[in-house]
Every structure is written in C-alpha cells, then in structure tokens.
Amino acid sequence: MMAELVFILVGALGGLVRGMVGMLKSLGRGEKIDFIYLIITVIIAAIIGAGLGYGFRGDHRASALAGYVGTDILENVFKASTGRNIVLKKI
C-alpha cells in the first residue's frame, strides 16, 4: 500500500510540474495569470498525474513522466478538438 502511495504522489508531482511549466510559458508570452484558473488547472493536473502514476507503477521515473506527459496530451487533445489554445488572459 505504501509503495502505491509513492507512485501516486510522484505522478501527481509530474502533473504539478506540467502545470507550472504551462504557467511559466504563459508568463514568457506576456499573458496575465488568472490564479484561480491556475490553481484549478494544477489540481486537475495533479489528479491526472496521480492516476497515471499509479497506472505506471514499477519505476518512479515512469510515474513522474506519465503524470507530466499525460497532462500535456490532454491539453493538446483539448486544443485539437476546440481549435484554440487554453489561454489564461492576455494583458
């Protein structure tokens, strides 16, 4: 049970890192950050990452990568299906 928890937490960490990278990219483009949206996005990324981390248990690196990449893939699926980026707010 404790081993599964570690993989869940590492996967969540991968999702959190992906959320933070997205925020840094937005700041680099000069976009204003909506912190409520950011918090919701990071929480969702952590939940997705935790689920994927549990699914890829066996190697901590694979769990972290699954959390990061899984969140990135979902963002790209959203972008492809709606035809627009997830923009926080332009200045």
PyMOL commands that set and color helices and strands:
alter all, ss='L'
color gray80, all
select helices_A, chain A and resi 2-28+35-55+60-82
alter helices_A, ss='H'
color red, helices_A
deselect
rebuild
show_as cartoon
